[in-house]
Amino acid sequence: MLQLDHLILTQGDFRLAANWTANPGERIALIGPSGAGKSTLLSAIAGFVAPTGGAVRWNGQDLGPVPPGQRPVTILFQDQNLFPHLTVAQNLGLGLRPDLRLSARDRERIEDALARTGLSGFGPRRPAQLSGGQASRAALARALLRARPVLLLDEPFAALGPALRAEMLDLVRDVATGTGALVLMVTHDPDDARALGGKTVFVGNGVAEPPVETAALLANPAPALQDYLGRK
């Protein structure tokens, strides 16, 4: 279980508070205005931003002293974090062994992850030879290999068109179902939150509100969410 235990994040005049929990296997979208702190919250969970109050806990353990690479977390950013000088297979291999000293079993797992994300045969290619959708699939395949219990998505599909974005969200749902991972995804689009299927956190006015079932939240939004959605 992920617990944001009276968490406070501050950067200059910026302040964000969160106090809620999320369980393995849940899929949670984070929506809200630009600059509200959605990406900052993911960065704190991943260990790149230190809390100024409270704690991020996983199964009761305070993750404060735990370095980012040792946290039970994988994070995908919009730029996909694929190294251009490595092949797709090597980029995936980094999820297993940072030194790329891969065993035969490791290579089998890479091929399986490529197949599961619709990239069979793409292992020898370089990232520059991939389309946007294929690069997103490769990044998600690497997350599959890392097999961490928390998957953080910081708008990794924002540059894709609606059809490809919907396809990637379907794949994320499949990954979450297959691995039991908790998924937290930043998006500006309420349709993406609906497509993710699960709960939504509204981030605004200095607070990341507790997760609420997405359909219920969007059907009866609070005033701040109404303003964000442009509803009267």
Summary of the structure (lengths in Angstrom):
residues: 232
radius of gyration: 17.8
end to end distance: 36.9
largest distance: 59.1
contacts: 725
relative contact order: 0.19
helix: 38%
strand: 24%
